[in-house]
């Protein structure tokens, strides 16, 4: 009974899926085994890298603001964000109206 499973949308070959997951698991285990063997727990190798600075003991001092964390992304998308901020009025009905127009356009494209 574990051969081919027929559904209303085609068929599923159980053995093909089992073989796929077995091969994927073997690949993951092989890749994990390729790690470095000279890692020593409890040494400087365990320390986090904090831009070359000494890591503070207090955890609250290790925060990175989102403006710094996503700086490159924001810089690359600056023209897009500029258009969006110029369009943004802050009025809820304008935003809902844009959503309605976008959903209507998507419905037209889906139905074509």
Secondary structure, 3 states (H helix, E strand, C coil): CCCEEEECCEEEEHHHHHHHHHHHHHHHHHHHHCCCCCCCCCCHHHCCCCCCCCCCCCHHHHCCCHHHHCHHHHHHCHHHHHHHHHHCCCCHHHHHHHHHHHHHHHHHHHHC
